[in-house]
């Protein structure tokens, strides 16, 4: 998903099981792996495209939150490959 370049809120996520390959991109793609045993909150700044891919052998569970409630009347995200 990609956040539009104009939102004022940020979103974060925390993988709590499995291993994930995480990517975020503004001008360049940043990649990092996270494990459900190495708890790290991943920050997604406004305007960044991001993806989370399960690279483990168990189902992934992720907790997401944002600084603003999603408004379906004014969606601020759209699909874009990372």
mmCIF file of the N, C-alpha and C atoms, coordinates in Angstrom:
data_MODEL
# 
_entry.id   MODEL 
# 
loop_
_atom_site.group_PDB 
_atom_site.id 
_atom_site.type_symbol 
_atom_site.label_atom_id 
_atom_site.label_alt_id 
_atom_site.label_comp_id 
_atom_site.label_asym_id 
_atom_site.label_entity_id 
_atom_site.label_seq_id 
_atom_site.pdbx_PDB_ins_code 
_atom_site.Cartn_x 
_atom_site.Cartn_y 
_atom_site.Cartn_z 
_atom_site.occupancy 
_atom_site.B_iso_or_equiv 
_atom_site.pdbx_formal_charge 
_atom_site.auth_seq_id 
_atom_site.auth_comp_id 
_atom_site.auth_asym_id 
_atom_site.auth_atom_id 
_atom_site.pdbx_PDB_model_num 
ATOM 1   N N  . UNK A 1 1  ? 0.848   -1.174  0.000  1.00 0.00 ? 1  UNK A N  1 
ATOM 2   C CA . UNK A 1 1  ? 0.000   0.000   0.000  1.00 0.00 ? 1  UNK A CA 1 
ATOM 3   C C  . UNK A 1 1  ? 0.888   1.229   0.000  1.00 0.00 ? 1  UNK A C  1 
ATOM 4   N N  . UNK A 1 2  ? 0.391   2.280   -0.564 1.00 0.00 ? 2  UNK A N  1 
ATOM 5   C CA . UNK A 1 2  ? 1.128   3.533   -0.559 1.00 0.00 ? 2  UNK A CA 1 
ATOM 6   C C  . UNK A 1 2  ? 0.268   4.617   0.044  1.00 0.00 ? 2  UNK A C  1 
ATOM 7   N N  . UNK A 1 3  ? 0.856   5.376   0.938  1.00 0.00 ? 3  UNK A N  1 
ATOM 8   C CA . UNK A 1 3  ? 0.153   6.536   1.481  1.00 0.00 ? 3  UNK A CA 1 
ATOM 9   C C  . UNK A 1 3  ? 0.287   7.669   0.475  1.00 0.00 ? 3  UNK A C  1 
ATOM 10  N N  . UNK A 1 4  ? -0.763  8.458   0.348  1.00 0.00 ? 4  UNK A N  1 
ATOM 11  C CA . UNK A 1 4  ? -0.678  9.606   -0.544 1.00 0.00 ? 4  UNK A CA 1 
ATOM 12  C C  . UNK A 1 4  ? 0.372   10.563  0.002  1.00 0.00 ? 4  UNK A C  1 
ATOM 13  N N  . UNK A 1 5  ? 0.910   11.446  -0.815 1.00 0.00 ? 5  UNK A N  1 
ATOM 14  C CA . UNK A 1 5  ? 1.969   12.330  -0.332 1.00 0.00 ? 5  UNK A CA 1 
ATOM 15  C C  . UNK A 1 5  ? 1.495   13.413  0.623  1.00 0.00 ? 5  UNK A C  1 
ATOM 16  N N  . UNK A 1 6  ? 0.190   13.497  0.886  1.00 0.00 ? 6  UNK A N  1 
ATOM 17  C CA . UNK A 1 6  ? -0.317  14.594  1.683  1.00 0.00 ? 6  UNK A CA 1 
ATOM 18  C C  . UNK A 1 6  ? -0.826  14.259  3.072  1.00 0.00 ? 6  UNK A C  1 
ATOM 19  N N  . UNK A 1 7  ? -0.862  12.988  3.507  1.00 0.00 ? 7  UNK A N  1 
ATOM 20  C CA . UNK A 1 7  ? -1.449  12.752  4.828  1.00 0.00 ? 7  UNK A CA 1 
ATOM 21  C C  . UNK A 1 7  ? -0.578  13.339  5.933  1.00 0.00 ? 7  UNK A C  1 
ATOM 22  N N  . UNK A 1 8  ? -1.226  13.643  7.041  1.00 0.00 ? 8  UNK A N  1 
ATOM 23  C CA . UNK A 1 8  ? -0.474  14.205  8.163  1.00 0.00 ? 8  UNK A CA 1 
ATOM 24  C C  . UNK A 1 8  ? -0.274  13.177  9.261  1.00 0.00 ? 8  UNK A C  1 
ATOM 25  N N  . UNK A 1 9  ? -0.772  11.956  9.066  1.00 0.00 ? 9  UNK A N  1 
ATOM 26  C CA . UNK A 1 9  ? -0.629  10.952  10.106 1.00 0.00 ? 9  UNK A CA 1 
ATOM 27  C C  . UNK A 1 9  ? 0.397   9.903   9.707  1.00 0.00 ? 9  UNK A C  1 
ATOM 28  N N  . UNK A 1 10 ? 0.864   9.185   10.702 1.00 0.00 ? 10 UNK A N  1 
ATOM 29  C CA . UNK A 1 10 ? 1.797   8.097   10.482 1.00 0.00 ? 10 UNK A CA 1 
ATOM 30  C C  . UNK A 1 10 ? 1.148   6.799   10.892 1.00 0.00 ? 10 UNK A C  1 
ATOM 31  N N  . UNK A 1 11 ? 1.698   5.702   10.398 1.00 0.00 ? 11 UNK A N  1 
ATOM 32  C CA . UNK A 1 11 ? 1.219   4.395   10.830 1.00 0.00 ? 11 UNK A CA 1 
ATOM 33  C C  . UNK A 1 11 ? 2.421   3.565   11.262 1.00 0.00 ? 11 UNK A C  1 
ATOM 34  N N  . UNK A 1 12 ? 2.162   2.619   12.117 1.00 0.00 ? 12 UNK A N  1 
ATOM 35  C CA . UNK A 1 12 ? 3.190   1.716   12.614 1.00 0.00 ? 12 UNK A CA 1 
ATOM 36  C C  . UNK A 1 12 ? 2.652   0.299   12.591 1.00 0.00 ? 12 UNK A C  1 
ATOM 37  N N  . UNK A 1 13 ? 3.570   -0.661  12.617 1.00 0.00 ? 13 UNK A N  1 
ATOM 38  C CA . UNK A 1 13 ? 3.160   -2.046  12.747 1.00 0.00 ? 13 UNK A CA 1 
ATOM 39  C C  . UNK A 1 13 ? 4.195   -2.810  13.550 1.00 0.00 ? 13 UNK A C  1 
ATOM 40  N N  . UNK A 1 14 ? 3.738   -3.907  14.148 1.00 0.00 ? 14 UNK A N  1 
ATOM 41  C CA . UNK A 1 14 ? 4.579   -4.741  15.000 1.00 0.00 ? 14 UNK A CA 1 
ATOM 42  C C  . UNK A 1 14 ? 4.300   -6.206  14.689 1.00 0.00 ? 14 UNK A C  1 
ATOM 43  N N  . UNK A 1 15 ? 5.210   -6.893  13.983 1.00 0.00 ? 15 UNK A N  1 
ATOM 44  C CA . UNK A 1 15 ? 5.041   -8.337  13.780 1.00 0.00 ? 15 UNK A CA 1 
ATOM 45  C C  . UNK A 1 15 ? 5.201   -9.054  15.120 1.00 0.00 ? 15 UNK A C  1 
ATOM 46  N N  . UNK A 1 16 ? 4.239   -9.925  15.456 1.00 0.00 ? 16 UNK A N  1 
ATOM 47  C CA . UNK A 1 16 ? 4.300   -10.626 16.743 1.00 0.00 ? 16 UNK A CA 1 
ATOM 48  C C  . UNK A 1 16 ? 4.466   -12.130 16.581 1.00 0.00 ? 16 UNK A C  1 
ATOM 49  N N  . UNK A 1 17 ? 4.479   -12.638 15.348 1.00 0.00 ? 17 UNK A N  1 
ATOM 50  C CA . UNK A 1 17 ? 4.812   -14.045 15.109 1.00 0.00 ? 17 UNK A CA 1 
ATOM 51  C C  . UNK A 1 17 ? 5.385   -14.158 13.707 1.00 0.00 ? 17 UNK A C  1 
ATOM 52  N N  . UNK A 1 18 ? 6.109   -15.227 13.477 1.00 0.00 ? 18 UNK A N  1 
ATOM 53  C CA . UNK A 1 18 ? 6.734   -15.517 12.175 1.00 0.00 ? 18 UNK A CA 1 
ATOM 54  C C  . UNK A 1 18 ? 7.875   -14.548 11.888 1.00 0.00 ? 18 UNK A C  1 
ATOM 55  N N  . UNK A 1 19 ? 8.405   -14.653 10.676 1.00 0.00 ? 19 UNK A N  1 
ATOM 56  C CA . UNK A 1 19 ? 9.434   -13.741 10.202 1.00 0.00 ? 19 UNK A CA 1 
ATOM 57  C C  . UNK A 1 19 ? 8.863   -12.995 9.018  1.00 0.00 ? 19 UNK A C  1 
ATOM 58  N N  . UNK A 1 20 ? 9.199   -11.724 8.911  1.00 0.00 ? 20 UNK A N  1 
ATOM 59  C CA . UNK A 1 20 ? 8.692   -10.949 7.787  1.00 0.00 ? 20 UNK A CA 1 
ATOM 60  C C  . UNK A 1 20 ? 9.814   -10.179 7.125  1.00 0.00 ? 20 UNK A C  1 
ATOM 61  N N  . UNK A 1 21 ? 9.675   -10.046 5.811  1.00 0.00 ? 21 UNK A N  1 
ATOM 62  C CA . UNK A 1 21 ? 10.557  -9.190  5.024  1.00 0.00 ? 21 UNK A CA 1 
ATOM 63  C C  . UNK A 1 21 ? 9.769   -7.908  4.815  1.00 0.00 ? 21 UNK A C  1 
ATOM 64  N N  . UNK A 1 22 ? 10.276  -6.811  5.279  1.00 0.00 ? 22 UNK A N  1 
ATOM 65  C CA . UNK A 1 22 ? 9.558   -5.540  5.240  1.00 0.00 ? 22 UNK A CA 1 
ATOM 66  C C  . UNK A 1 22 ? 10.278  -4.582  4.313  1.00 0.00 ? 22 UNK A C  1 
ATOM 67  N N  . UNK A 1 23 ? 9.510   -3.868  3.534  1.00 0.00 ? 23 UNK A N  1 
ATOM 68  C CA . UNK A 1 23 ? 10.078  -2.901  2.604  1.00 0.00 ? 23 UNK A CA 1 
ATOM 69  C C  . UNK A 1 23 ? 9.312   -1.592  2.739  1.00 0.00 ? 23 UNK A C  1 
ATOM 70  N N  . UNK A 1 24 ? 10.044  -0.499  2.630  1.00 0.00 ? 24 UNK A N  1 
ATOM 71  C CA . UNK A 1 24 ? 9.402   0.800   2.503  1.00 0.00 ? 24 UNK A CA 1 
ATOM 72  C C  . UNK A 1 24 ? 10.204  1.608   1.504  1.00 0.00 ? 24 UNK A C  1 
ATOM 73  N N  . UNK A 1 25 ? 9.507   2.457   0.774  1.00 0.00 ? 25 UNK A N  1 
ATOM 74  C CA . UNK A 1 25 ? 10.155  3.168   -0.323 1.00 0.00 ? 25 UNK A CA 1 
ATOM 75  C C  . UNK A 1 25 ? 9.637   4.592   -0.397 1.00 0.00 ? 25 UNK A C  1 
ATOM 76  N N  . UNK A 1 26 ? 10.567  5.513   -0.522 1.00 0.00 ? 26 UNK A N  1 
ATOM 77  C CA . UNK A 1 26 ? 10.234  6.881   -0.893 1.00 0.00 ? 26 UNK A CA 1 
ATOM 78  C C  . UNK A 1 26 ? 10.962  7.106   -2.215 1.00 0.00 ? 26 UNK A C  1 
ATOM 79  N N  . UNK A 1 27 ? 12.252  7.351   -2.150 1.00 0.00 ? 27 UNK A N  1 
ATOM 80  C CA . UNK A 1 27 ? 13.052  7.435   -3.382 1.00 0.00 ? 27 UNK A CA 1 
ATOM 81  C C  . UNK A 1 27 ? 13.843  6.154   -3.598 1.00 0.00 ? 27 UNK A C  1 
ATOM 82  N N  . UNK A 1 28 ? 14.171  5.459   -2.525 1.00 0.00 ? 28 UNK A N  1 
ATOM 83  C CA . UNK A 1 28 ? 14.875  4.191   -2.623 1.00 0.00 ? 28 UNK A CA 1 
ATOM 84  C C  . UNK A 1 28 ? 14.159  3.175   -1.734 1.00 0.00 ? 28 UNK A C  1 
ATOM 85  N N  . UNK A 1 29 ? 14.347  1.899   -2.042 1.00 0.00 ? 29 UNK A N  1 
ATOM 86  C CA . UNK A 1 29 ? 13.701  0.839   -1.268 1.00 0.00 ? 29 UNK A CA 1 
ATOM 87  C C  . UNK A 1 29 ? 14.603  0.455   -0.100 1.00 0.00 ? 29 UNK A C  1 
ATOM 88  N N  . UNK A 1 30 ? 14.047  0.460   1.101  1.00 0.00 ? 30 UNK A N  1 
ATOM 89  C CA . UNK A 1 30 ? 14.749  0.012   2.299  1.00 0.00 ? 30 UNK A CA 1 
ATOM 90  C C  . UNK A 1 30 ? 14.149  -1.330  2.691  1.00 0.00 ? 30 UNK A C  1 
ATOM 91  N N  . UNK A 1 31 ? 14.986  -2.348  2.909  1.00 0.00 ? 31 UNK A N  1 
ATOM 92  C CA . UNK A 1 31 ? 14.510  -3.684  3.271  1.00 0.00 ? 31 UNK A CA 1 
ATOM 93  C C  . UNK A 1 31 ? 15.084  -4.080  4.620  1.00 0.00 ? 31 UNK A C  1 
ATOM 94  N N  . UNK A 1 32 ? 14.283  -4.761  5.407  1.00 0.00 ? 32 UNK A N  1 
ATOM 95  C CA . UNK A 1 32 ? 14.752  -5.262  6.688  1.00 0.00 ? 32 UNK A CA 1 
ATOM 96  C C  . UNK A 1 32 ? 13.875  -6.428  7.093  1.00 0.00 ? 32 UNK A C  1 
ATOM 97  N N  . UNK A 1 33 ? 14.466  -7.379  7.811  1.00 0.00 ? 33 UNK A N  1 
ATOM 98  C CA . UNK A 1 33 ? 13.726  -8.535  8.316  1.00 0.00 ? 33 UNK A CA 1 
ATOM 99  C C  . UNK A 1 33 ? 13.417  -8.340  9.782  1.00 0.00 ? 33 UNK A C  1 
ATOM 100 N N  . UNK A 1 34 ? 12.251  -8.825  10.167 1.00 0.00 ? 34 UNK A N  1 
ATOM 101 C CA . UNK A 1 34 ? 11.811  -8.740  11.556 1.00 0.00 ? 34 UNK A CA 1 
ATOM 102 C C  . UNK A 1 34 ? 11.295  -10.106 11.957 1.00 0.00 ? 34 UNK A C  1 
ATOM 103 N N  . UNK A 1 35 ? 11.563  -10.496 13.183 1.00 0.00 ? 35 UNK A N  1 
ATOM 104 C CA . UNK A 1 35 ? 11.101  -11.775 13.712 1.00 0.00 ? 35 UNK A CA 1 
ATOM 105 C C  . UNK A 1 35 ? 10.101  -11.523 14.826 1.00 0.00 ? 35 UNK A C  1 
ATOM 106 N N  . UNK A 1 36 ? 9.149   -12.447 14.971 1.00 0.00 ? 36 UNK A N  1 
ATOM 107 C CA . UNK A 1 36 ? 8.188   -12.356 16.063 1.00 0.00 ? 36 UNK A CA 1 
ATOM 108 C C  . UNK A 1 36 ? 8.826   -12.537 17.423 1.00 0.00 ? 36 UNK A C  1 
ATOM 109 N N  . UNK A 1 37 ? 10.091  -12.941 17.464 1.00 0.00 ? 37 UNK A N  1 
ATOM 110 C CA . UNK A 1 37 ? 10.804  -13.065 18.737 1.00 0.00 ? 37 UNK A CA 1 
ATOM 111 C C  . UNK A 1 37 ? 11.692  -11.853 18.999 1.00 0.00 ? 37 UNK A C  1 
ATOM 112 N N  . UNK A 1 38 ? 11.856  -10.995 18.003 1.00 0.00 ? 38 UNK A N  1 
ATOM 113 C CA . UNK A 1 38 ? 12.651  -9.774  18.113 1.00 0.00 ? 38 UNK A CA 1 
ATOM 114 C C  . UNK A 1 38 ? 11.698  -8.606  17.883 1.00 0.00 ? 38 UNK A C  1 
ATOM 115 N N  . UNK A 1 39 ? 10.933  -8.238  18.907 1.00 0.00 ? 39 UNK A N  1 
ATOM 116 C CA . UNK A 1 39 ? 9.860   -7.262  18.751 1.00 0.00 ? 39 UNK A CA 1 
ATOM 117 C C  . UNK A 1 39 ? 10.418  -5.882  18.435 1.00 0.00 ? 39 UNK A C  1 
ATOM 118 N N  . UNK A 1 40 ? 10.080  -5.391  17.241 1.00 0.00 ? 40 UNK A N  1 
ATOM 119 C CA . UNK A 1 40 ? 10.486  -4.051  16.817 1.00 0.00 ? 40 UNK A CA 1 
ATOM 120 C C  . UNK A 1 40 ? 9.311   -3.390  16.107 1.00 0.00 ? 40 UNK A C  1 
ATOM 121 N N  . UNK A 1 41 ? 8.975   -2.205  16.546 1.00 0.00 ? 41 UNK A N  1 
ATOM 122 C CA . UNK A 1 41 ? 7.913   -1.440  15.896 1.00 0.00 ? 41 UNK A CA 1 
ATOM 123 C C  . UNK A 1 41 ? 8.491   -0.819  14.627 1.00 0.00 ? 41 UNK A C  1 
ATOM 124 N N  . UNK A 1 42 ? 7.783   -1.008  13.530 1.00 0.00 ? 42 UNK A N  1 
ATOM 125 C CA . UNK A 1 42 ? 8.198   -0.456  12.249 1.00 0.00 ? 42 UNK A CA 1 
ATOM 126 C C  . UNK A 1 42 ? 7.368   0.792   11.964 1.00 0.00 ? 42 UNK A C  1 
ATOM 127 N N  . UNK A 1 43 ? 8.012   1.900   11.731 1.00 0.00 ? 43 UNK A N  1 
ATOM 128 C CA . UNK A 1 43 ? 7.351   3.173   11.462 1.00 0.00 ? 43 UNK A CA 1 
ATOM 129 C C  . UNK A 1 43 ? 7.214   3.361   9.953  1.00 0.00 ? 43 UNK A C  1 
ATOM 130 N N  . UNK A 1 44 ? 6.029   3.785   9.514  1.00 0.00 ? 44 UNK A N  1 
ATOM 131 C CA . UNK A 1 44 ? 5.794   4.099   8.108  1.00 0.00 ? 44 UNK A CA 1 
ATOM 132 C C  . UNK A 1 44 ? 5.469   5.593   8.024  1.00 0.00 ? 44 UNK A C  1 
ATOM 133 N N  . UNK A 1 45 ? 6.441   6.408   7.627  1.00 0.00 ? 45 UNK A N  1 
ATOM 134 C CA . UNK A 1 45 ? 6.192   7.851   7.538  1.00 0.00 ? 45 UNK A CA 1 
ATOM 135 C C  . UNK A 1 45 ? 5.198   8.173   6.418  1.00 0.00 ? 45 UNK A C  1 
ATOM 136 N N  . UNK A 1 46 ? 4.535   9.317   6.494  1.00 0.00 ? 46 UNK A N  1 
ATOM 137 C CA . UNK A 1 46 ? 3.638   9.729   5.415  1.00 0.00 ? 46 UNK A CA 1 
ATOM 138 C C  . UNK A 1 46 ? 4.375   9.766   4.077  1.00 0.00 ? 46 UNK A C  1 
ATOM 139 N N  . UNK A 1 47 ? 3.702   9.301   3.033  1.00 0.00 ? 47 UNK A N  1 
ATOM 140 C CA . UNK A 1 47 ? 4.281   9.340   1.695  1.00 0.00 ? 47 UNK A CA 1 
ATOM 141 C C  . UNK A 1 47 ? 5.135   8.145   1.325  1.00 0.00 ? 47 UNK A C  1 
ATOM 142 N N  . UNK A 1 48 ? 5.298   7.175   2.223  1.00 0.00 ? 48 UNK A N  1 
ATOM 143 C CA . UNK A 1 48 ? 6.098   5.994   1.930  1.00 0.00 ? 48 UNK A CA 1 
ATOM 144 C C  . UNK A 1 48 ? 5.216   4.844   1.463  1.00 0.00 ? 48 UNK A C  1 
ATOM 145 N N  . UNK A 1 49 ? 5.645   4.158   0.420  1.00 0.00 ? 49 UNK A N  1 
ATOM 146 C CA . UNK A 1 49 ? 5.058   2.893   0.014  1.00 0.00 ? 49 UNK A CA 1 
ATOM 147 C C  . UNK A 1 49 ? 5.625   1.847   0.952  1.00 0.00 ? 49 UNK A C  1 
ATOM 148 N N  . UNK A 1 50 ? 4.831   0.850   1.329  1.00 0.00 ? 50 UNK A N  1 
ATOM 149 C CA . UNK A 1 50 ? 5.367   -0.182  2.214  1.00 0.00 ? 50 UNK A CA 1 
ATOM 150 C C  . UNK A 1 50 ? 4.719   -1.526  1.929  1.00 0.00 ? 50 UNK A C  1 
ATOM 151 N N  . UNK A 1 51 ? 5.470   -2.581  2.280  1.00 0.00 ? 51 UNK A N  1 
ATOM 152 C CA . UNK A 1 51 ? 4.954   -3.942  2.132  1.00 0.00 ? 51 UNK A CA 1 
ATOM 153 C C  . UNK A 1 51 ? 5.501   -4.805  3.251  1.00 0.00 ? 51 UNK A C  1 
ATOM 154 N N  . UNK A 1 52 ? 4.738   -5.836  3.575  1.00 0.00 ? 52 UNK A N  1 
ATOM 155 C CA . UNK A 1 52 ? 5.137   -6.818  4.579  1.00 0.00 ? 52 UNK A CA 1 
ATOM 156 C C  . UNK A 1 52 ? 4.928   -8.191  3.942  1.00 0.00 ? 52 UNK A C  1 
ATOM 157 N N  . UNK A 1 53 ? 5.976   -8.998  3.881  1.00 0.00 ? 53 UNK A N  1 
ATOM 158 C CA . UNK A 1 53 ? 5.897   -10.320 3.276  1.00 0.00 ? 53 UNK A CA 1 
ATOM 159 C C  . UNK A 1 53 ? 6.288   -11.371 4.312  1.00 0.00 ? 53 UNK A C  1 
ATOM 160 N N  . UNK A 1 54 ? 5.459   -12.377 4.477  1.00 0.00 ? 54 UNK A N  1 
ATOM 161 C CA . UNK A 1 54 ? 5.770   -13.475 5.386  1.00 0.00 ? 54 UNK A CA 1 
ATOM 162 C C  . UNK A 1 54 ? 6.843   -14.344 4.745  1.00 0.00 ? 54 UNK A C  1 
ATOM 163 N N  . UNK A 1 55 ? 8.002   -14.456 5.372  1.00 0.00 ? 55 UNK A N  1 
ATOM 164 C CA . UNK A 1 55 ? 9.078   -15.293 4.853  1.00 0.00 ? 55 UNK A CA 1 
ATOM 165 C C  . UNK A 1 55 ? 9.373   -16.457 5.795  1.00 0.00 ? 55 UNK A C  1 
ATOM 166 N N  . UNK A 1 56 ? 8.505   -16.644 6.789  1.00 0.00 ? 56 UNK A N  1 
ATOM 167 C CA . UNK A 1 56 ? 8.645   -17.764 7.716  1.00 0.00 ? 56 UNK A CA 1 
ATOM 168 C C  . UNK A 1 56 ? 7.796   -18.940 7.274  1.00 0.00 ? 56 UNK A C  1 
ATOM 169 N N  . UNK A 1 57 ? 7.743   -19.952 8.124  1.00 0.00 ? 57 UNK A N  1 
ATOM 170 C CA . UNK A 1 57 ? 6.957   -21.141 7.788  1.00 0.00 ? 57 UNK A CA 1 
ATOM 171 C C  . UNK A 1 57 ? 5.718   -21.280 8.664  1.00 0.00 ? 57 UNK A C  1 
ATOM 172 N N  . UNK A 1 58 ? 5.345   -20.222 9.384  1.00 0.00 ? 58 UNK A N  1 
ATOM 173 C CA . UNK A 1 58 ? 4.089   -20.200 10.141 1.00 0.00 ? 58 UNK A CA 1 
ATOM 174 C C  . UNK A 1 58 ? 3.320   -18.941 9.743  1.00 0.00 ? 58 UNK A C  1 
ATOM 175 N N  . UNK A 1 59 ? 2.036   -18.903 10.078 1.00 0.00 ? 59 UNK A N  1 
ATOM 176 C CA . UNK A 1 59 ? 1.236   -17.714 9.768  1.00 0.00 ? 59 UNK A CA 1 
ATOM 177 C C  . UNK A 1 59 ? 1.793   -16.498 10.486 1.00 0.00 ? 59 UNK A C  1 
ATOM 178 N N  . UNK A 1 60 ? 1.745   -15.383 9.794  1.00 0.00 ? 60 UNK A N  1 
ATOM 179 C CA . UNK A 1 60 ? 2.238   -14.142 10.394 1.00 0.00 ? 60 UNK A CA 1 
ATOM 180 C C  . UNK A 1 60 ? 1.078   -13.429 11.088 1.00 0.00 ? 60 UNK A C  1 
ATOM 181 N N  . UNK A 1 61 ? 1.369   -12.833 12.220 1.00 0.00 ? 61 UNK A N  1 
ATOM 182 C CA . UNK A 1 61 ? 0.416   -11.974 12.913 1.00 0.00 ? 61 UNK A CA 1 
ATOM 183 C C  . UNK A 1 61 ? 1.090   -10.620 13.110 1.00 0.00 ? 61 UNK A C  1 
ATOM 184 N N  . UNK A 1 62 ? 0.366   -9.575  12.759 1.00 0.00 ? 62 UNK A N  1 
ATOM 185 C CA . UNK A 1 62 ? 0.915   -8.225  12.823 1.00 0.00 ? 62 UNK A CA 1 
ATOM 186 C C  . UNK A 1 62 ? -0.111  -7.308  13.473 1.00 0.00 ? 62 UNK A C  1 
ATOM 187 N N  . UNK A 1 63 ? 0.342   -6.442  14.356 1.00 0.00 ? 63 UNK A N  1 
ATOM 188 C CA . UNK A 1 63 ? -0.504  -5.422  14.958 1.00 0.00 ? 63 UNK A CA 1 
ATOM 189 C C  . UNK A 1 63 ? -0.215  -4.115  14.217 1.00 0.00 ? 63 UNK A C  1 
ATOM 190 N N  . UNK A 1 64 ? -1.273  -3.470  13.729 1.00 0.00 ? 64 UNK A N  1 
ATOM 191 C CA . UNK A 1 64 ? -1.151  -2.190  13.029 1.00 0.00 ? 64 UNK A CA 1 
ATOM 192 C C  . UNK A 1 64 ? -1.862  -1.107  13.831 1.00 0.00 ? 64 UNK A C  1 
ATOM 193 N N  . UNK A 1 65 ? -1.362  0.104   13.771 1.00 0.00 ? 65 UNK A N  1 
ATOM 194 C CA . UNK A 1 65 ? -2.069  1.243   14.331 1.00 0.00 ? 65 UNK A CA 1 
ATOM 195 C C  . UNK A 1 65 ? -1.619  2.513   13.621 1.00 0.00 ? 65 UNK A C  1 
ATOM 196 N N  . UNK A 1 66 ? -2.442  3.541   13.713 1.00 0.00 ? 66 UNK A N  1 
ATOM 197 C CA . UNK A 1 66 ? -2.154  4.820   13.064 1.00 0.00 ? 66 UNK A CA 1 
ATOM 198 C C  . UNK A 1 66 ? -2.549  5.949   14.002 1.00 0.00 ? 66 UNK A C  1 
ATOM 199 N N  . UNK A 1 67 ? -2.042  7.121   13.716 1.00 0.00 ? 67 UNK A N  1 
ATOM 200 C CA . UNK A 1 67 ? -2.338  8.278   14.560 1.00 0.00 ? 67 UNK A CA 1 
ATOM 201 C C  . UNK A 1 67 ? -3.675  8.926   14.210 1.00 0.00 ? 67 UNK A C  1 
ATOM 202 N N  . UNK A 1 68 ? -4.389  8.338   13.258 1.00 0.00 ? 68 UNK A N  1 
ATOM 203 C CA . UNK A 1 68 ? -5.672  8.888   12.828 1.00 0.00 ? 68 UNK A CA 1 
ATOM 204 C C  . UNK A 1 68 ? -6.587  7.741   12.420 1.00 0.00 ? 68 UNK A C  1 
ATOM 205 N N  . UNK A 1 69 ? -7.882  7.861   12.666 1.00 0.00 ? 69 UNK A N  1 
ATOM 206 C CA . UNK A 1 69 ? -8.840  6.836   12.269 1.00 0.00 ? 69 UNK A CA 1 
ATOM 207 C C  . UNK A 1 69 ? -9.080  6.929   10.770 1.00 0.00 ? 69 UNK A C  1 
ATOM 208 N N  . UNK A 1 70 ? -9.115  5.764   10.101 1.00 0.00 ? 70 UNK A N  1 
ATOM 209 C CA . UNK A 1 70 ? -9.342  5.710   8.664  1.00 0.00 ? 70 UNK A CA 1 
ATOM 210 C C  . UNK A 1 70 ? -10.730 6.244   8.331  1.00 0.00 ? 70 UNK A C  1 
ATOM 211 N N  . UNK A 1 71 ? -10.809 7.107   7.326  1.00 0.00 ? 71 UNK A N  1 
ATOM 212 C CA . UNK A 1 71 ? -12.074 7.671   6.867  1.00 0.00 ? 71 UNK A CA 1 
ATOM 213 C C  . UNK A 1 71 ? -12.361 7.124   5.471  1.00 0.00 ? 71 UNK A C  1 
ATOM 214 N N  . UNK A 1 72 ? -13.321 6.177   5.330  1.00 0.00 ? 72 UNK A N  1 
ATOM 215 C CA . UNK A 1 72 ? -13.595 5.594   4.011  1.00 0.00 ? 72 UNK A CA 1 
ATOM 216 C C  . UNK A 1 72 ? -14.143 6.613   3.010  1.00 0.00 ? 72 UNK A C  1 
ATOM 217 N N  . UNK A 1 73 ? -14.644 7.751   3.493  1.00 0.00 ? 73 UNK A N  1 
ATOM 218 C CA . UNK A 1 73 ? -15.112 8.812   2.592  1.00 0.00 ? 73 UNK A CA 1 
ATOM 219 C C  . UNK A 1 73 ? -13.946 9.558   1.941  1.00 0.00 ? 73 UNK A C  1 
ATOM 220 N N  . UNK A 1 74 ? -12.787 9.534   2.599  1.00 0.00 ? 74 UNK A N  1 
ATOM 221 C CA . UNK A 1 74 ? -11.587 10.197  2.081  1.00 0.00 ? 74 UNK A CA 1 
ATOM 222 C C  . UNK A 1 74 ? -10.400 9.245   2.231  1.00 0.00 ? 74 UNK A C  1 
ATOM 223 N N  . UNK A 1 75 ? -10.364 8.164   1.436  1.00 0.00 ? 75 UNK A N  1 
ATOM 224 C CA . UNK A 1 75 ? -9.263  7.212   1.591  1.00 0.00 ? 75 UNK A CA 1 
ATOM 225 C C  . UNK A 1 75 ? -7.922  7.868   1.271  1.00 0.00 ? 75 UNK A C  1 
ATOM 226 N N  . UNK A 1 76 ? -6.923  7.478   2.017  1.00 0.00 ? 76 UNK A N  1 
ATOM 227 C CA . UNK A 1 76 ? -5.594  8.074   1.858  1.00 0.00 ? 76 UNK A CA 1 
ATOM 228 C C  . UNK A 1 76 ? -4.559  7.051   1.425  1.00 0.00 ? 76 UNK A C  1 
ATOM 229 N N  . UNK A 1 77 ? -4.983  5.851   1.083  1.00 0.00 ? 77 UNK A N  1 
ATOM 230 C CA . UNK A 1 77 ? -4.038  4.835   0.636  1.00 0.00 ? 77 UNK A CA 1 
ATOM 231 C C  . UNK A 1 77 ? -4.501  4.254   -0.684 1.00 0.00 ? 77 UNK A C  1 
ATOM 232 N N  . UNK A 1 78 ? -3.543  3.772   -1.455 1.00 0.00 ? 78 UNK A N  1 
ATOM 233 C CA . UNK A 1 78 ? -3.845  3.112   -2.712 1.00 0.00 ? 78 UNK A CA 1 
ATOM 234 C C  . UNK A 1 78 ? -2.733  2.110   -2.991 1.00 0.00 ? 78 UNK A C  1 
ATOM 235 N N  . UNK A 1 79 ? -3.001  1.154   -3.858 1.00 0.00 ? 79 UNK A N  1 
ATOM 236 C CA . UNK A 1 79 ? -2.064  0.074   -4.134 1.00 0.00 ? 79 UNK A CA 1 
ATOM 237 C C  . UNK A 1 79 ? -0.941  0.540   -5.042 1.00 0.00 ? 79 UNK A C  1 
ATOM 238 N N  . UNK A 1 80 ? 0.276   0.151   -4.707 1.00 0.00 ? 80 UNK A N  1 
ATOM 239 C CA . UNK A 1 80 ? 1.457   0.372   -5.553 1.00 0.00 ? 80 UNK A CA 1 
ATOM 240 C C  . UNK A 1 80 ? 2.488   -0.668  -5.168 1.00 0.00 ? 80 UNK A C  1 
ATOM 241 N N  . UNK A 1 81 ? 3.089   -1.337  -6.151 1.00 0.00 ? 81 UNK A N  1 
ATOM 242 C CA . UNK A 1 81 ? 4.124   -2.332  -5.853 1.00 0.00 ? 81 UNK A CA 1 
ATOM 243 C C  . UNK A 1 81 ? 5.350   -1.671  -5.267 1.00 0.00 ? 81 UNK A C  1 
ATOM 244 N N  . UNK A 1 82 ? 6.000   -2.405  -4.342 1.00 0.00 ? 82 UNK A N  1 
ATOM 245 C CA . UNK A 1 82 ? 7.256   -1.925  -3.747 1.00 0.00 ? 82 UNK A CA 1 
ATOM 246 C C  . UNK A 1 82 ? 8.368   -2.751  -4.334 1.00 0.00 ? 82 UNK A C  1 
# 
